[in-house]
Amino acid sequence: MSIRIDDLKLGDPEQRTPTGTVQVIVKVRNAGYVPPAVTIRARIDEHIFTADVPAGELPQLESNPQVVSIAANKKLRIIE
């Protein structure tokens, strides 16, 4: 599930400007590439990782040609 910056509802709804840090899953074209302003949380493989991204940096991340997709990171419930 890809997200677009317009889909986020963080921050002031009048401004539609996200604030804070967003947890996302990022897929990149080149193995090992990490976009600027991205803090890796965990690597899934050489092309996919979870990350913390300052919300204000999402437009740059979304337009980065090395980034294939960005997806919202969702917490999974524990199965017992």
Steps between C-alpha positions, in 0.01 A plus 500: 500500500672817385428831668513849362578809703143623434359192676658593834281683747768597751551856613261789447212386274468853364862496385506129405863505614616183673707543816721278714652171393327241285578127503503359148613203295726606214595309185798633302634420151866449588608251766626670815382851402368711789333831408603819682313582825396134544588312819489125447314305767548150354605350168276243338743449210742712296212685330234519773521644852290662768592855589424815695461805277437860605154575360630813329741286296228276353454706180873470423494129578194451280664679206840327540559296181682231703188438711265242348229523768414625848240323713350586835646285777218337696531320832383141492302358788648213693360157414500261793 
